[in-house]
Amino acid sequence: MRFTKMQGLGNDFLLVYGQVPGDVAFLCRRLCDRHFGVGADGVIFVAPSSVADARMRTFNVDGSEARMCGNGIRCVGKYLFDKGLIKGERVTVETLSGVKTVTLKREAGQVTAAAVDMGRAILEEANVSLPGGMGMGALISVGNPHVAVFSPDVEHLPIELCGLPIEKDPRFPGGVNVEFIQVLSPEKLRMRVWERGCGVTLACGTGACASAFAAVKQGHCPPGRPIEVQLDGGSLFVTVGEGDELSMEGPAATVFEGEIEP
């Protein structure tokens, strides 16, 4: 099996061109292991699509499938361009949450970043009580589910302890991603993330979108202007537009290519 390891703000993936194998859960656990495998936050299978330039399916470390992955889709756009599978700088990608448009950004002929039309965010529930007396959060869908939690100091918050009880709360049967957000200014947020099926990661693109959306809805940030979301791996820029449509921009990079016996 040939793969390309890529990353967006340290959120890393193994991209494989082809259909999803039947033993995908076992394969993901083996490949994503950072000691006995290649090491990654997930595996993305890229294949032809009948409704877009390509299709992506994203699987977490534990083998569960994500409906959408913001950092991953930027990597897919760069992957398609670098492999010569597309020619232009705009690419459509089929995901489980619909077809998304990716606009590639180039420097000296190389794709270094991408902007993604992420679709419409939905505020499912404005005030969700969190388990263990951890306060309140907002339940948001951006193609996959998120709980956005505002805190005055996320740097010292033990998200390793806080994230899992929220992810596994029975009110979220399929699990949920959890964002811990600190408002730095009307144009800047600090966010740390607990991703379902992965745990703590350096970045989450859909989580950054959910965070910016929650900040706009709660009056911390204005709509229609880019909001810098500072994650452990770097910054993403999210704009909440008319009709709660989201756009996100950030880097994408290739780490290395390799081959492994599945």
N, C-alpha and C positions, 0 to 999 in steps of 0.2 A: 504494500500500500504506500503510494507516494502522498506526501502531505506538504503543505506550506504553512509554517508557523508565522502568524501575524499578530499585531497588537495595536490597540487604540488606547492610549494613556495607561499602558500597562495591563489592561484587560486583554488577555491573550487567548488565541484560538488556534486550533489546527484545522486548516481548510483542506477538504478532500473533494476532488471532482468525481462525482458518480452518485449512484443511488444509495439510499440508506440500507445498510445490511440488516439482516434479521437479528443478529446478536448485538445490536447497537449499544445496549446498556452495558454489557460486559466490555465491549470495545472502548467505550468512553471512559469507564473506570480505569482500564488498563493504560490507555494512551495519555490520559490527563494526570496520572500519578507523577508527581514531581521527583520521585526517588526511583521508581521502577519502570516508568514510562518516559514519554517525551516531556510532559508537563504543560498544562494549559487550564484555563477556566472553562473550556468547552470545546466541542467539535462541531464544525459547520460543514454540511454536505452541500455542494453546489452542483446544480444539474440544469439541463435545458428546461424551458417553460413554454407552454402554449399561449400564455397571456402576458409575458414580459420577456425581457432579454435573458433572464436567468431566474432560477428558483433557489432559495436557500432554506435549509432546515437546520436548526440549532439545537444542540443537546448539551446539557449541563454535565458537570463532573459525575453526578450520580446516575446519569442516563436519562433523566427526565427531559422532556422537550419544551423549549421556550417558544412562545408564539411570535416573539419579536426580540431583536437584539440590536440596540442602537450603535454600539461600538462595532459589533460584528458586521453590520450591513455596510459600514464605511470600508471595512477590510474587504468585503466581498466586491465592492465597486472597484477598488484598487486591484484586486486579484484578477477580475475580468479584463481590466485594461492591460495589466502587465502580461497576461497570458495571450493577448491578441484576440480575445473572445468578443470584444466590442471595439469600435473604432472611435466613437465620439466621446465627449466629456459628460454626457447625460446618459444614465443607465437606469432601466426599470428592473426592480427585483421583486419577485413574488415571495411573500411570506405568509405565514398562517394568519396574520392580521391584515392581509390585503397586499396590494401592489404598491411599493414605495418608489419614489424617484430620488436618485442619488446624483448630485452634481459634483464632479471631480475637480479638485484644485491641483494645478501643476506648478512646479518650480523647476526650471532648467529641464523641462521635458518629462520630469518624473512626478507621478502622483504622490503628494505628501499629505493631503487632507481631502475631506469631502463634506458637502452639505446635504442633509437629508430632509425631505418633506415627510414628517413623521405621522401626519394625519391628525385627527381630532382627538383631544383629550376629553375624558368624561369624568365628572365628579360623581362618583357612585354614592358616597356618604361623607358629609362634611365633618362629622364628629363621631369617631369610633373610639370607644374606651379600650385601652390597651391592657393586656394581662399583667398581673403582678403590681398593679397600682402605678404603672409607668406613664399615666396621663392619657392624653387624647391624640389621635391622629386622623388624617383624612385619607379615605379610600379612593384611589384614582385609577382609572384604566387608560393606558396609552398603547393599547394592543395587548398588553399583559398587565397584571394587577400590581399595585403598589400601595403601601401605606406610608404617607409622608408625615414625619414627626418633627416638630420644631423644638429646638433646644437652645439655651443661651450659651452653651459651651460644648460643641461636639468633639473637640480635640481630646478631652479627657473623659468622654463618655465610653463606658465599656461595652461597645457594640457587639463584641464577641458573646457577651452574656445577655444583652437585650434583644438581639436580632432573632435568635432561634425561637424563643417562646412566641414571638409575634408571627413568624413564618408558619409555625405549626399550630397556631390557634385553630380550633375546630370550626370557627366561623369562616375560615378560608380553606375550603376542602382541598383545593389544589395547591395550597401554599401561597405565599405572597412575598414580594420583594419589599424591603424596608429601607427607607431613606431617613437619615438623621440630619437635620438641616439647621444651620445657623445663619441668620440674616446679618451680613456685614454692611450692606448699604442698599439703596434702591436698585442698584445695577449689579450687585455682587452677592453670591451665596457661597457658603462653605457647606459641603455635603459629604457624608460618609455613608457607605452602603453595605447592607447585608442582602446578598442575592439568594433567592430560593434555589436549592439544589447545589449551591456553591459555597455559601458562607461569605466571609469578608472578601471583597475584591477591591482592586485599586480604582476601578471606575465602572460606571454603568450608564450607558447612553439613555435608555428609557427612564432610568431613575433620575438622571439629570433633568429630563423633560418633565417628569412628574413633580420634581422639586420646584422648578420654575413655575409650572402651572399652579401649584399650591400656593406659592408665594404671591402670584398675581391675584388669585382668588381671595386671599386673606389680606390683600392691600399692602403687602410689604414691597412689591415691585410693580412698575407700570407695565401694561400690555404694549405690544407693538414695537418694543425696543429690545436689542440683544441683552440678555442677562448672563453674566459670567458665573458659571457654576464650578467652583474649585473643588476638585476631587483629590483623593490621595495620589493619583497618577498624573494630575495636571488639570487643565481647564477645558470645559466645553462651553459653547455659546448657544443659548436657547432663546428663541423668540416666540412668544405667545401672541398669535395674530387674531384676525377677525374670525368669529365662529369657533374660537378655541383651537384653531389649527396651529400646529407646532412645527417649527423648523429647528434643526440642530446642526452645528458645524464643529468639526474637530479633526484631529490627525488620524492617519492610518499608516502603518509601516510594516514591511516584511522583516522578519527576524532571520529566518533561514528556511531552506527546503531540505527534505530528507526522505528516507524510505525505511519502512519498518515492516516486519512480518506481523500480520494481524493475528 
